[in-house]
Amino acid sequence: MTFQQLLILLRDLHPDIDFTAEEGLIDRKILTSFDVVSIVAELSETYDVELRAVDIVPENFNSAWALFALIERIENE
């Protein structure tokens, strides 16, 4: 998965958010728990990226870059 693919996924969810700049998606309550579940499901279904329960923590979802770093770690395991 590329960062651009992740941005497309996120923008489909919330086209009004600048995911390249925003760094407090969870802390500032921009994304809801439903959004996180939707992202996890989409990553699994579309990109075959399986996030574990221990991966679903605020710091991994606070920015697109943090989420992409998590995805890269998972893909490299």
Secondary structure as a PSIPRED ss2 file (coil, helix, strand):
# PSIPRED VFORMAT (PSIPRED V4.0)

   1 M C   1.000  0.000  0.000
   2 T C   1.000  0.000  0.000
   3 F H   0.000  1.000  0.000
   4 Q H   0.000  1.000  0.000
   5 Q H   0.000  1.000  0.000
   6 L H   0.000  1.000  0.000
   7 L H   0.000  1.000  0.000
   8 I H   0.000  1.000  0.000
   9 L H   0.000  1.000  0.000
  10 L H   0.000  1.000  0.000
  11 R H   0.000  1.000  0.000
  12 D H   0.000  1.000  0.000
  13 L H   0.000  1.000  0.000
  14 H C   1.000  0.000  0.000
  15 P C   1.000  0.000  0.000
  16 D C   1.000  0.000  0.000
  17 I C   1.000  0.000  0.000
  18 D C   1.000  0.000  0.000
  19 F C   1.000  0.000  0.000
  20 T C   1.000  0.000  0.000
  21 A C   1.000  0.000  0.000
  22 E C   1.000  0.000  0.000
  23 E C   1.000  0.000  0.000
  24 G C   1.000  0.000  0.000
  25 L C   1.000  0.000  0.000
  26 I C   1.000  0.000  0.000
  27 D C   1.000  0.000  0.000
  28 R C   1.000  0.000  0.000
  29 K C   1.000  0.000  0.000
  30 I C   1.000  0.000  0.000
  31 L C   1.000  0.000  0.000
  32 T C   1.000  0.000  0.000
  33 S H   0.000  1.000  0.000
  34 F H   0.000  1.000  0.000
  35 D H   0.000  1.000  0.000
  36 V H   0.000  1.000  0.000
  37 V H   0.000  1.000  0.000
  38 S H   0.000  1.000  0.000
  39 I H   0.000  1.000  0.000
  40 V H   0.000  1.000  0.000
  41 A H   0.000  1.000  0.000
  42 E H   0.000  1.000  0.000
  43 L H   0.000  1.000  0.000
  44 S H   0.000  1.000  0.000
  45 E H   0.000  1.000  0.000
  46 T H   0.000  1.000  0.000
  47 Y H   0.000  1.000  0.000
  48 D C   1.000  0.000  0.000
  49 V C   1.000  0.000  0.000
  50 E C   1.000  0.000  0.000
  51 L C   1.000  0.000  0.000
  52 R C   1.000  0.000  0.000
  53 A H   0.000  1.000  0.000
  54 V H   0.000  1.000  0.000
  55 D H   0.000  1.000  0.000
  56 I C   1.000  0.000  0.000
  57 V C   1.000  0.000  0.000
  58 P H   0.000  1.000  0.000
  59 E H   0.000  1.000  0.000
  60 N H   0.000  1.000  0.000
  61 F H   0.000  1.000  0.000
  62 N C   1.000  0.000  0.000
  63 S C   1.000  0.000  0.000
  64 A H   0.000  1.000  0.000
  65 W H   0.000  1.000  0.000
  66 A H   0.000  1.000  0.000
  67 L H   0.000  1.000  0.000
  68 F H   0.000  1.000  0.000
  69 A H   0.000  1.000  0.000
  70 L H   0.000  1.000  0.000
  71 I H   0.000  1.000  0.000
  72 E H   0.000  1.000  0.000
  73 R H   0.000  1.000  0.000
  74 I H   0.000  1.000  0.000
  75 E H   0.000  1.000  0.000
  76 N C   1.000  0.000  0.000
  77 E C   1.000  0.000  0.000
